[in-house]
Amino acid sequence: MATVFCFTSTGNSLYAAKKIAEKIGGEVAPMYGEPAYCDDDVIGFVFPVYFWGLPRMVERFVAKMNIVNKDAYVFAVITCGGPIFGALGLLERLLKSENNIRLRYGARIMTVSTYIPRHDISDSEELRQKVEDSIQSIAGDVKNRTTKRVSALTFLNRLFYKFHPAENSDQYFTVAPTCSGCATCQKVCPALNIAIEAQTPVFRHKCEHCLACLHNCPARAIEWQEKTLGKKRYRNADVSLEELINFNKRDSL
């Protein structure tokens, strides 16, 4: 059996996880909820990198996992638009300290950079083809149980991660009058951080700063400070809004 655990906000990681799982005969599961009890032979993690570190939900999920099969082939794939340095080294450290498991393989898939407070969306057919090529290569490596060491966590990783906005950074989101109260932002949020009150989003200060709400708002009514004004929004072209909502859907924290 094989399970690929995934954290996603704009669909890049979900798309990669689905394709890899399909090629290795596995299934995809979200990285939230109760600590995962996993006895699979192959265990994968696919997620984006935030400020050269792990999303908080990913770190908490892995720290609480119970991996029964200590001989499992464990791999990890980061989707991102830039360098990751030793981000996978932190995942490896968590796996060792909590489950005495070794990360056998780690890789990066260069995707569209979706952090629009700092970057503009730059998508192209060439980049999409590179994503497909990377997925194909990674899936082949995983099927063959290839071993590939990851870079260790560095001082630079720790330093840059300090700039990752805190959970209460959602106080800097604004909602324009064009908001229709459709609750799409609430539905796509992987952290259950958004409530709808009087047909208006209310942020609960448990924000992952993944920007799923901002990118997927049909009315483009959500901004973060003034840094996202006029910026193009993004969702992976091969992941529908309905699919993203269903994948991140849950009832409570």
C-alpha positions as CSV (number, residue, x, y, z in Angstrom):
1,M,0.0,0.0,0.0
2,A,1.1,3.6,-0.7
3,T,-0.3,6.9,0.7
4,V,0.7,10.3,-0.5
5,F,-0.1,13.0,2.1
6,C,-0.7,16.4,0.7
7,F,-1.1,20.0,1.9
8,T,-2.4,22.4,-0.8
9,S,-3.9,25.8,-1.3
10,T,-3.8,26.6,-5.0
11,G,-3.7,23.1,-6.3
12,N,0.0,22.7,-7.4
13,S,0.8,20.3,-4.6
14,L,-2.5,18.4,-5.0
15,Y,-1.9,18.0,-8.7
16,A,1.6,16.6,-8.2
17,A,0.4,14.3,-5.4
18,K,-2.4,12.9,-7.5
19,K,-0.1,12.3,-10.5
20,I,2.6,10.6,-8.4
21,A,0.0,8.5,-6.5
22,E,-1.5,7.4,-9.8
23,K,1.8,6.3,-11.1
24,I,2.8,4.3,-8.0
25,G,-0.6,2.8,-7.4
26,G,-1.3,4.8,-4.2
27,E,-3.9,7.2,-2.8
28,V,-3.8,10.8,-1.7
29,A,-4.8,12.0,1.7
30,P,-4.9,15.5,3.3
31,M,-2.5,16.6,6.0
32,Y,-5.0,17.6,8.7
33,G,-7.2,16.1,11.4
34,E,-6.4,13.4,13.8
35,P,-2.8,12.1,13.9
36,A,-2.4,9.6,11.0
37,Y,-1.8,6.0,11.9
38,C,0.1,4.7,8.9
39,D,1.4,1.2,8.2
40,D,1.9,1.5,4.5
41,D,5.0,0.3,2.7
42,V,5.3,3.6,0.8
43,I,4.6,7.0,2.4
44,G,4.9,10.3,0.6
45,F,4.5,13.9,1.5
46,V,3.8,16.6,-1.0
47,F,3.5,20.3,0.0
48,P,4.7,23.8,-0.7
49,V,7.6,25.5,1.1
50,Y,7.0,28.7,3.0
51,F,9.9,31.0,3.6
52,W,12.3,28.1,3.3
53,G,10.4,26.2,5.9
54,L,7.4,23.9,6.3
55,P,3.8,25.0,6.5
56,R,2.8,24.9,10.2
57,M,0.1,22.4,9.5
58,V,2.6,20.1,7.8
59,E,5.0,20.3,10.7
60,R,2.2,19.6,13.2
61,F,0.8,16.7,11.2
62,V,4.1,15.0,10.7
63,A,5.1,15.5,14.4
64,K,1.9,13.7,15.5
65,M,2.0,10.8,13.0
66,N,2.3,7.2,14.1
67,I,4.3,5.4,11.4
68,V,4.1,1.7,12.3
69,N,6.2,0.2,9.5
70,K,9.7,1.3,10.3
71,D,11.0,-0.1,7.1
72,A,8.6,2.0,5.0
73,Y,10.0,3.8,2.0
74,V,9.3,7.5,2.8
75,F,9.7,10.2,0.3
76,A,8.9,13.9,0.1
77,V,8.3,16.4,-2.7
78,I,8.2,20.2,-2.4
79,T,6.4,22.3,-4.9
80,C,7.6,25.9,-5.1
81,G,8.7,28.7,-7.4
82,G,12.1,29.2,-5.9
83,P,14.9,27.7,-3.8
84,I,14.1,25.4,-0.8
85,F,17.6,25.0,0.7
86,G,17.3,22.7,3.7
87,A,13.5,22.7,4.1
88,L,13.4,19.0,3.6
89,G,16.0,18.6,6.2
90,L,13.5,19.8,8.8
91,L,11.0,17.1,7.6
92,E,13.7,14.5,7.9
93,R,14.5,15.7,11.4
94,L,10.8,15.4,12.4
95,L,10.5,11.9,11.0
96,K,13.6,10.8,12.9
97,S,12.7,12.4,16.2
98,E,9.1,11.4,16.3
99,N,9.0,8.0,14.5
100,N,12.6,6.9,14.1
101,I,12.0,6.9,10.3
102,R,14.5,7.9,7.7
103,L,13.5,10.1,4.7
104,R,14.7,8.0,1.8
105,Y,14.1,10.4,-1.0
106,G,13.5,14.1,-1.4
107,A,12.9,16.3,-4.5
108,R,11.6,19.7,-5.6
109,I,9.1,20.5,-8.4
110,M,9.5,24.0,-9.8
111,T,6.0,25.4,-10.2
112,V,4.4,28.8,-10.5
113,S,5.3,31.0,-7.5
114,T,1.9,31.8,-5.9
115,Y,3.1,34.1,-3.1
116,I,1.9,37.3,-4.7
117,P,2.8,39.7,-1.9
118,R,6.3,39.2,-3.2
119,H,6.0,37.8,-6.7
120,D,3.8,38.1,-9.9
121,I,2.2,35.1,-11.3
122,S,4.2,33.8,-14.2
123,D,2.8,30.7,-15.8
124,S,3.7,29.2,-19.2
125,E,3.4,26.0,-21.3
126,E,7.1,25.6,-20.9
127,L,6.9,25.6,-17.1
128,R,3.9,23.2,-17.2
129,Q,5.9,20.8,-19.3
130,K,8.8,21.0,-16.8
131,V,6.3,20.1,-14.0
132,E,5.2,17.1,-16.0
133,D,8.8,16.0,-16.6
134,S,9.6,16.4,-12.9
135,I,6.6,14.4,-11.9
136,Q,7.5,11.6,-14.3
137,S,11.0,11.5,-13.1
138,I,10.1,11.5,-9.4
139,A,7.4,8.8,-9.8
140,G,9.9,6.6,-11.6
141,D,12.4,7.1,-8.7
142,V,9.7,6.3,-6.1
143,K,8.6,3.1,-8.0
144,N,12.3,2.0,-8.1
145,R,12.7,2.9,-4.4
146,T,15.6,5.2,-5.3
147,T,17.5,6.8,-2.4
148,K,18.3,10.5,-2.6
149,R,19.6,12.4,0.4
150,V,18.2,15.8,1.2
151,S,20.0,18.9,2.3
152,A,20.2,19.5,6.0
153,L,18.4,22.3,7.8
154,T,20.6,25.3,7.8
155,F,21.0,28.6,9.7
156,L,19.7,30.4,6.7
157,N,16.5,28.3,6.7
158,R,15.9,29.2,10.4
159,L,16.7,32.9,9.8
160,F,14.4,33.3,6.7
161,Y,11.6,31.4,8.3
162,K,11.3,34.1,11.0
163,F,9.8,36.3,8.3
164,H,6.9,33.9,7.8
165,P,3.8,35.8,8.9
166,A,2.4,34.6,12.1
167,E,-1.0,33.0,12.6
168,N,-2.6,36.3,13.4
169,S,-1.3,37.9,10.2
170,D,-4.8,37.4,8.9
171,Q,-5.6,40.8,10.5
172,Y,-4.0,42.3,7.4
173,F,-6.5,40.7,5.1
174,T,-9.2,43.1,3.8
175,V,-12.5,42.3,2.1
176,A,-13.8,44.6,-0.5
177,P,-17.5,45.5,-0.9
178,T,-17.6,43.3,-4.0
179,C,-17.6,40.2,-1.7
180,S,-20.8,38.3,-2.4
181,G,-20.7,36.2,0.8
182,C,-20.4,33.0,-1.3
183,A,-18.2,31.4,1.4
184,T,-15.7,30.1,-1.2
185,C,-12.8,31.4,1.0
186,Q,-14.2,29.5,4.0
187,K,-14.5,26.3,2.0
188,V,-11.0,26.3,0.5
189,C,-9.2,27.2,3.7
190,P,-7.2,24.2,4.9
191,A,-6.9,25.6,8.4
192,L,-10.6,26.3,9.0
193,N,-9.5,29.8,9.7
194,I,-12.5,31.6,8.2
195,A,-16.1,32.0,9.4
196,I,-18.9,33.8,7.5
197,E,-20.8,36.2,9.6
198,A,-23.4,38.5,8.1
199,Q,-22.2,37.2,4.7
200,T,-18.7,38.5,5.3
201,P,-15.5,36.5,5.9
202,V,-14.2,36.8,9.5
203,F,-10.6,35.5,10.1
204,R,-9.9,33.5,13.3
205,H,-6.2,34.2,13.7
206,K,-5.1,30.6,13.0
207,C,-3.9,31.5,9.5
208,E,-1.4,29.4,7.6
209,H,-0.8,32.3,5.2
210,C,-1.3,30.0,2.3
211,L,-3.4,32.6,0.5
212,A,-6.0,30.0,-0.7
213,C,-8.8,32.4,0.2
214,L,-7.2,35.2,-1.8
215,H,-6.4,33.2,-4.9
216,N,-9.8,31.4,-5.1
217,C,-12.2,34.2,-4.3
218,P,-14.5,34.5,-7.4
219,A,-15.0,38.2,-6.8
220,R,-11.3,38.9,-6.2
221,A,-12.5,40.7,-3.0
222,I,-9.7,39.6,-0.7
223,E,-6.4,41.4,-0.4
224,W,-3.4,41.1,1.9
225,Q,-2.2,44.6,2.9
226,E,-1.6,46.6,-0.3
227,K,0.9,44.1,-1.6
228,T,-1.6,42.1,-3.6
229,L,-3.5,44.9,-5.2
230,G,-3.8,44.4,-9.0
231,K,-1.9,41.1,-8.9
232,K,-3.1,38.2,-10.9
233,R,-4.7,35.3,-9.0
234,Y,-3.9,31.6,-9.6
235,R,-5.2,28.1,-9.3
236,N,-3.6,25.1,-11.0
237,A,-5.3,24.7,-14.3
238,D,-5.7,21.0,-13.8
239,V,-7.4,21.3,-10.4
240,S,-11.0,22.6,-10.3
241,L,-12.3,24.8,-7.5
242,E,-14.7,22.0,-6.5
243,E,-11.9,19.5,-6.2
244,L,-9.8,21.8,-4.1
245,I,-12.8,22.5,-1.8
246,N,-13.6,18.8,-1.4
247,F,-9.9,18.0,-0.6
248,N,-9.7,20.7,2.1
249,K,-13.1,20.0,3.5
250,R,-13.6,19.1,7.1
251,D,-16.0,19.8,9.9
252,S,-13.8,21.0,12.8
253,L,-10.2,21.4,13.9
